[in-house]
Amino acid sequence: MKLATTILFLFTLCLLKVDSKIQFPTVNVYSHLPGQFGQPNTLICHVSHFHPPDISIELMKNGKEMRDAIESDLSFEKTWQFHLTKHVQFTPSKDDQYACRVTHSTTPSKYIDWDSNM
């Protein structure tokens, strides 16, 4: 009886298996408004299509984290691919470099620079 219960339990787990393939994140860095130096704006980093959900996003100014950034709730699609957005208010300057640093369990940290012409 114990063996039958174990087999039934394992069979049920197989039926409920979620297709959770490892997916590398897609990263997009952009601003809410067209990039104009000296004008207030919002810097946005959107990370999507990743699995597993272990991820961190940091918005950077000249290599240092921008502390007032706000992160959305982690969301997922039917395919169990996740997406997450982080944004912060900023006033771009010609002398400053802005970027998004994404650290995901599948890859080393990567920096994506913000381009004011996007």
MDAnalysis code that builds the backbone (N, CA, C; Angstrom):
import MDAnalysis as mda
import numpy as np

u = mda.Universe.empty(354, n_residues=118, atom_resindex=np.repeat(np.arange(118), 3), trajectory=True)
u.add_TopologyAttr("name", ["N", "CA", "C"] * 118)
u.add_TopologyAttr("resid", np.arange(1, 119))
u.add_TopologyAttr("resname", ["MET", "LYS", "LEU", "ALA", "THR", "THR", "ILE", "LEU", "PHE", "LEU", "PHE", "THR", "LEU", "CYS", "LEU", "LEU", "LYS", "VAL", "ASP", "SER", "LYS", "ILE", "GLN", "PHE", "PRO", "THR", "VAL", "ASN", "VAL", "TYR", "SER", "HIS", "LEU", "PRO", "GLY", "GLN", "PHE", "GLY", "GLN", "PRO", "ASN", "THR", "LEU", "ILE", "CYS", "HIS", "VAL", "SER", "HIS", "PHE", "HIS", "PRO", "PRO", "ASP", "ILE", "SER", "ILE", "GLU", "LEU", "MET", "LYS", "ASN", "GLY", "LYS", "GLU", "MET", "ARG", "ASP", "ALA", "ILE", "GLU", "SER", "ASP", "LEU", "SER", "PHE", "GLU", "LYS", "THR", "TRP", "GLN", "PHE", "HIS", "LEU", "THR", "LYS", "HIS", "VAL", "GLN", "PHE", "THR", "PRO", "SER", "LYS", "ASP", "ASP", "GLN", "TYR", "ALA", "CYS", "ARG", "VAL", "THR", "HIS", "SER", "THR", "THR", "PRO", "SER", "LYS", "TYR", "ILE", "ASP", "TRP", "ASP", "SER", "ASN", "MET"])
u.atoms.positions = np.array([
    [0.824, -1.203, 0.000],
    [0.000, 0.000, 0.000],
    [0.868, 1.267, 0.000],
    [1.928, 1.236, 0.789],
    [2.814, 2.387, 0.870],
    [3.479, 2.644, -0.489],
    [3.880, 1.564, -1.176],
    [4.500, 1.689, -2.496],
    [3.518, 2.280, -3.509],
    [2.276, 1.846, -3.471],
    [1.251, 2.358, -4.391],
    [1.005, 3.840, -4.149],
    [0.971, 4.266, -2.913],
    [0.766, 5.675, -2.571],
    [1.937, 6.515, -3.070],
    [3.151, 6.006, -2.907],
    [4.343, 6.719, -3.373],
    [4.332, 6.851, -4.891],
    [3.991, 5.778, -5.580],
    [3.932, 5.814, -7.045],
    [2.864, 6.796, -7.509],
    [1.711, 6.785, -6.871],
    [0.637, 7.716, -7.222],
    [1.086, 9.155, -6.995],
    [1.774, 9.403, -5.890],
    [2.268, 10.740, -5.581],
    [3.268, 11.200, -6.654],
    [4.212, 10.343, -7.024],
    [5.202, 10.694, -8.049],
    [4.540, 10.909, -9.410],
    [3.556, 10.102, -9.734],
    [2.824, 10.268, -10.991],
    [2.115, 11.615, -11.022],
    [1.491, 11.989, -9.904],
    [0.792, 13.276, -9.815],
    [1.777, 14.426, -9.988],
    [2.961, 14.329, -9.391],
    [3.979, 15.368, -9.561],
    [4.391, 15.505, -11.020],
    [4.512, 14.388, -11.711],
    [4.868, 14.434, -13.134],
    [3.791, 15.137, -13.951],
    [2.537, 14.903, -13.617],
    [1.444, 15.567, -14.333],
    [1.429, 17.065, -14.088],
    [1.830, 17.465, -12.890],
    [1.796, 18.879, -12.522],
    [3.079, 19.615, -12.875],
    [4.032, 18.906, -13.482],
    [5.318, 19.510, -13.804],
    [5.122, 20.774, -14.644],
    [5.806, 21.825, -14.234],
    [5.775, 23.092, -14.965],
    [6.973, 23.127, -15.899],
    [6.751, 23.539, -17.130],
    [7.845, 23.660, -18.081],
    [8.664, 24.898, -17.715],
    [9.704, 24.695, -16.940],
    [10.466, 25.822, -16.397],
    [11.912, 25.787, -16.881],
    [12.094, 25.966, -18.154],
    [13.426, 25.982, -18.733],
    [14.158, 27.237, -18.289],
    [15.465, 27.130, -18.187],
    [16.279, 28.286, -17.849],
    [16.233, 29.262, -19.022],
    [15.936, 30.517, -18.716],
    [15.861, 31.566, -19.731],
    [16.708, 32.746, -19.277],
    [17.568, 33.228, -20.162],
    [18.387, 34.393, -19.867],
    [17.528, 35.656, -19.993],
    [17.764, 36.652, -19.152],
    [16.929, 37.858, -19.199],
    [17.186, 38.733, -20.421],
    [16.115, 39.367, -20.889],
    [16.191, 40.409, -21.909],
    [16.107, 41.732, -21.157],
    [17.034, 42.653, -21.422],
    [17.104, 43.909, -20.667],
    [16.911, 45.089, -21.612],
    [16.008, 45.996, -21.236],
    [15.778, 47.239, -21.979],
    [15.933, 48.413, -21.015],
    [16.765, 49.384, -21.397],
    [16.978, 50.592, -20.590],
    [16.554, 51.783, -21.433],
    [15.665, 52.588, -20.883],
    [15.152, 53.723, -21.641],
    [14.639, 54.774, -20.663],
    [14.287, 55.933, -21.191],
    [13.710, 56.993, -20.361],
    [12.265, 57.223, -20.791],
    [11.482, 57.719, -19.851],
    [10.064, 57.960, -20.121],
    [9.881, 58.991, -21.237],
    [10.654, 60.060, -21.152],
    [10.612, 61.116, -22.167],
    [11.883, 61.050, -22.999],
    [11.897, 61.669, -24.186],
    [13.155, 61.718, -24.944],
    [14.268, 62.337, -24.091],
    [15.477, 61.793, -24.232],
    [16.594, 62.247, -23.402],
    [17.047, 63.655, -23.733],
    [16.858, 64.572, -22.791],
    [17.331, 65.949, -22.944],
    [18.107, 66.301, -21.687],
    [19.362, 66.678, -21.861],
    [20.188, 67.021, -20.714],
    [19.614, 68.233, -19.986],
    [19.602, 68.147, -18.658],
    [19.098, 69.229, -17.823],
    [17.596, 69.204, -17.595],
    [16.882, 68.263, -18.218],
    [15.431, 68.168, -18.074],
    [15.064, 66.945, -17.221],
    [14.194, 67.123, -16.197],
    [13.776, 65.983, -15.365],
    [13.156, 64.880, -16.216],
    [13.402, 63.640, -15.838],
    [12.951, 62.502, -16.601],
    [12.861, 61.289, -15.677],
    [12.496, 60.154, -16.223],
    [12.444, 58.903, -15.469],
    [13.283, 57.870, -16.213],
    [14.249, 57.280, -15.516],
    [15.084, 56.226, -16.069],
    [14.417, 54.889, -15.751],
    [14.252, 54.043, -16.753],
    [13.513, 52.791, -16.600],
    [14.375, 51.624, -17.072],
    [14.366, 50.550, -16.297],
    [15.020, 49.308, -16.697],
    [13.965, 48.207, -16.632],
    [13.654, 47.626, -17.783],
    [12.666, 46.553, -17.855],
    [13.390, 45.259, -18.211],
    [13.228, 44.254, -17.366],
    [13.879, 42.959, -17.563],
    [12.775, 41.926, -17.753],
    [12.888, 41.141, -18.826],
    [11.808, 40.213, -19.150],
    [12.335, 38.875, -19.659],
    [11.393, 37.927, -19.765],
    [11.633, 36.600, -20.341],
    [12.730, 35.818, -19.633],
    [12.754, 35.870, -18.296],
    [13.784, 35.132, -17.583],
    [13.176, 34.087, -16.657],
    [13.960, 33.072, -16.391],
    [13.609, 32.014, -15.442],
    [14.903, 31.353, -15.024],
    [15.139, 31.072, -13.797],
    [14.287, 31.232, -12.622],
    [14.177, 32.701, -12.192],
    [13.325, 32.964, -11.198],
    [13.052, 34.348, -10.819],
    [14.121, 35.029, -9.967],
    [15.213, 34.369, -9.661],
    [16.279, 34.968, -8.847],
    [17.014, 36.027, -9.659],
    [16.747, 37.296, -9.354],
    [17.318, 38.387, -10.146],
    [17.425, 39.642, -9.295],
    [18.394, 40.489, -9.615],
    [18.454, 41.813, -8.986],
    [18.720, 42.843, -10.073],
    [18.095, 43.994, -9.919],
    [18.230, 45.098, -10.871],
    [18.697, 46.316, -10.096],
    [19.726, 46.974, -10.609],
    [20.214, 48.209, -10.003],
    [20.338, 49.261, -11.093],
    [19.809, 50.436, -10.825],
    [19.982, 51.575, -11.722],
    [21.211, 52.335, -11.242],
    [22.123, 52.607, -12.168],
    [23.426, 53.142, -11.813],
    [23.651, 54.535, -12.413],
    [24.335, 55.374, -11.647],
    [24.792, 56.681, -12.124],
    [26.289, 56.735, -11.847],
    [27.077, 56.820, -12.899],
    [28.538, 56.852, -12.776],
    [29.072, 55.679, -11.942],
    [28.483, 54.500, -12.137],
    [28.952, 53.296, -11.460],
    [28.447, 53.090, -10.047],
    [27.613, 54.005, -9.544],
    [27.069, 53.880, -8.184],
    [25.557, 53.733, -8.261],
    [25.018, 52.911, -7.367],
    [23.575, 52.657, -7.374],
    [22.777, 53.913, -7.027],
    [21.715, 54.135, -7.776],
    [20.790, 55.238, -7.502],
    [19.791, 54.721, -6.465],
    [19.812, 55.261, -5.279],
    [19.117, 54.703, -4.122],
    [17.601, 54.875, -4.107],
    [17.055, 55.850, -4.795],
    [15.615, 56.113, -4.702],
    [14.786, 55.354, -5.733],
    [15.367, 54.353, -6.347],
    [14.669, 53.602, -7.396],
    [13.520, 52.777, -6.815],
    [12.480, 52.631, -7.608],
    [11.285, 51.877, -7.213],
    [11.166, 50.663, -8.126],
    [10.935, 49.499, -7.512],
    [10.840, 48.253, -8.270],
    [9.402, 47.758, -8.282],
    [8.971, 47.268, -9.431],
    [7.622, 46.709, -9.557],
    [7.579, 45.340, -8.876],
    [6.391, 44.783, -8.781],
    [6.253, 43.420, -8.291],
    [6.697, 42.459, -9.388],
    [7.271, 41.354, -8.983],
    [7.676, 40.322, -9.931],
    [6.420, 39.720, -10.548],
    [6.380, 39.648, -11.869],
    [5.223, 39.094, -12.578],
    [5.689, 37.959, -13.473],
    [4.746, 37.101, -13.837],
    [5.112, 36.010, -14.735],
    [4.011, 35.759, -15.747],
    [4.403, 35.083, -16.812],
    [3.487, 34.754, -17.900],
    [3.100, 33.281, -17.797],
    [2.225, 32.834, -18.659],
    [1.796, 31.431, -18.667],
    [2.957, 30.475, -18.859],
    [3.997, 30.934, -19.520],
    [5.165, 30.097, -19.803],
    [6.155, 30.062, -18.639],
    [5.824, 30.701, -17.532],
    [6.682, 30.796, -16.353],
    [7.936, 31.609, -16.626],
    [7.856, 32.506, -17.597],
    [8.916, 33.480, -17.785],
    [8.523, 34.722, -17.003],
    [9.483, 35.277, -16.293],
    [9.209, 36.392, -15.391],
    [9.580, 37.719, -16.028],
    [9.041, 38.815, -15.459],
    [9.451, 40.158, -15.856],
    [9.352, 41.083, -14.657],
    [10.212, 42.122, -14.685],
    [10.359, 43.029, -13.555],
    [10.836, 44.374, -14.100],
    [10.367, 45.459, -13.497],
    [10.751, 46.803, -13.929],
    [11.211, 47.614, -12.729],
    [12.224, 48.428, -12.946],
    [12.705, 49.339, -11.904],
    [12.868, 50.713, -12.539],
    [12.480, 51.768, -11.801],
    [12.596, 53.121, -12.351],
    [12.999, 54.114, -11.266],
    [13.534, 55.250, -11.710],
    [13.954, 56.301, -10.789],
    [13.868, 57.649, -11.515],
    [13.534, 58.676, -10.768],
    [13.528, 60.036, -11.315],
    [14.980, 60.500, -11.435],
    [15.310, 61.199, -12.530],
    [16.662, 61.710, -12.700],
    [16.649, 62.903, -13.649],
    [17.702, 63.688, -13.571],
    [17.901, 64.792, -14.500],
    [19.237, 64.544, -15.171],
    [19.208, 64.059, -16.412],
    [20.457, 63.684, -17.071],
    [21.392, 64.868, -17.323],
    [22.668, 64.573, -17.237],
    [23.721, 65.549, -17.502],
    [24.701, 64.929, -18.493],
    [25.323, 65.755, -19.349],
    [26.295, 65.262, -20.333],
    [27.447, 64.510, -19.666],
    [27.807, 64.932, -18.486],
    [28.983, 64.371, -17.805],
    [28.688, 63.080, -17.052],
    [27.432, 62.668, -16.983],
    [27.068, 61.478, -16.211],
    [26.763, 60.291, -17.119],
    [27.074, 59.102, -16.621],
    [26.785, 57.849, -17.309],
    [25.673, 57.138, -16.524],
    [24.644, 56.682, -17.214],
    [23.544, 55.964, -16.581],
    [23.468, 54.559, -17.168],
    [23.166, 53.603, -16.305],
    [23.112, 52.207, -16.757],
    [22.206, 51.402, -15.846],
    [21.893, 50.215, -16.308],
    [21.146, 49.243, -15.519],
    [22.051, 48.025, -15.349],
    [22.243, 47.598, -14.103],
    [23.034, 46.381, -13.844],
    [22.062, 45.280, -13.442],
    [22.100, 44.187, -14.191],
    [21.217, 43.054, -13.934],
    [22.064, 41.859, -13.532],
    [21.703, 41.265, -12.398],
    [22.372, 40.058, -11.936],
    [21.325, 38.966, -11.857],
    [21.506, 37.936, -12.691],
    [20.567, 36.816, -12.734],
    [21.344, 35.541, -12.445],
    [20.658, 34.564, -11.892],
    [21.329, 33.325, -11.496],
    [21.929, 32.564, -12.673],
    [21.544, 32.891, -13.911],
    [22.045, 32.164, -15.083],
    [23.260, 32.821, -15.726],
    [23.555, 34.083, -15.369],
    [24.638, 34.801, -16.038],
    [25.363, 35.703, -15.048],
    [26.598, 36.100, -15.368],
    [27.270, 37.116, -14.546],
    [26.537, 38.455, -14.695],
    [26.807, 39.371, -13.798],
    [26.185, 40.704, -13.890],
    [26.513, 41.328, -15.234],
    [25.506, 42.007, -15.799],
    [25.778, 42.736, -17.031],
    [25.213, 44.139, -16.923],
    [25.934, 45.075, -17.546],
    [25.550, 46.485, -17.571],
    [24.987, 46.812, -18.938],
    [23.839, 47.494, -18.945],
    [23.248, 47.997, -20.176],
    [23.185, 49.521, -20.005],
    [23.871, 50.249, -20.872],
    [23.911, 51.718, -20.771],
    [22.635, 52.349, -21.306],
    [22.270, 53.468, -20.701],
    [21.167, 54.276, -21.214],
    [21.718, 55.173, -22.302],
    [21.013, 55.242, -23.399],
    [21.404, 56.097, -24.518],
    [20.384, 57.221, -24.620],
    [20.832, 58.458, -24.489],
    [19.917, 59.607, -24.502],
    [19.225, 59.772, -25.849],
    [19.726, 59.132, -26.892],
    [19.135, 59.255, -28.230],
    [18.039, 58.229, -28.496],
    [17.766, 57.367, -27.569],
    [16.759, 56.308, -27.809],
    [15.365, 56.843, -27.692],
])
